[in-house]
């Protein structure tokens, strides 16, 4: 990042977090997130900033309580119209992005349609990384989690121990929302239901497993 900031547009603001889009003199845009320091885990952000993932926005710069990421031209999935015939591809890309995070031992903790961008080029990117936490495949308890969230698993809302399976619950809720519960057109109700089981041990263990199950349905669906 270099140059002169020529524009700053705040798109979200509350008592503990704010989001702004910064425009530089060369036309480049970035998303800047500001947060109470205790709500953003610096070490986890540093881990993610060190890598570049295909379906997760790149962290450009970070300090305590502040994170700047790439800006993705497109619409989030709470607003976007997914092109005919591309729904399964979008779902697979969401799964890939979440798998990328989990493979690093990081959980997102705020997966929902509004936090997933469908780019103008058709690429899907997971955004809003303020809640990420490094678990190394284990469980954490975070008394500072600002829940409850609409797509959050029960254990998240109750501030109990959570692991990557909390993201799997939110993945199921997100898929349910973006397909508008049209299980005649996208026959994956049983898969979504298992993702959203109340008890974590009754859900799929990994996002890769979720994707594999949906791929089986998509293959049969496409062959009909």
Secondary structure, DSSP 4 states (H G I P E B T S, - for coil): --S-EEEEEEEEE-SSEEEEEEEETTS-EEEEEEE-GGGS-HHHHHHHHTS--TTBPPEEEEETTEEEEE---EEETTT--PPTT-HHHHHHHHHHHHHHHHHTTEE-S--SGGGEEEETTS-EEE---TT-EE-TTS-B--TT-----TT--HHHHTT--B-THHHHHHHHHHHHHHTTT-TTTS--HHHHHHHT-SSGGGS-S-HHHHHHHHHHHHHHHHH-
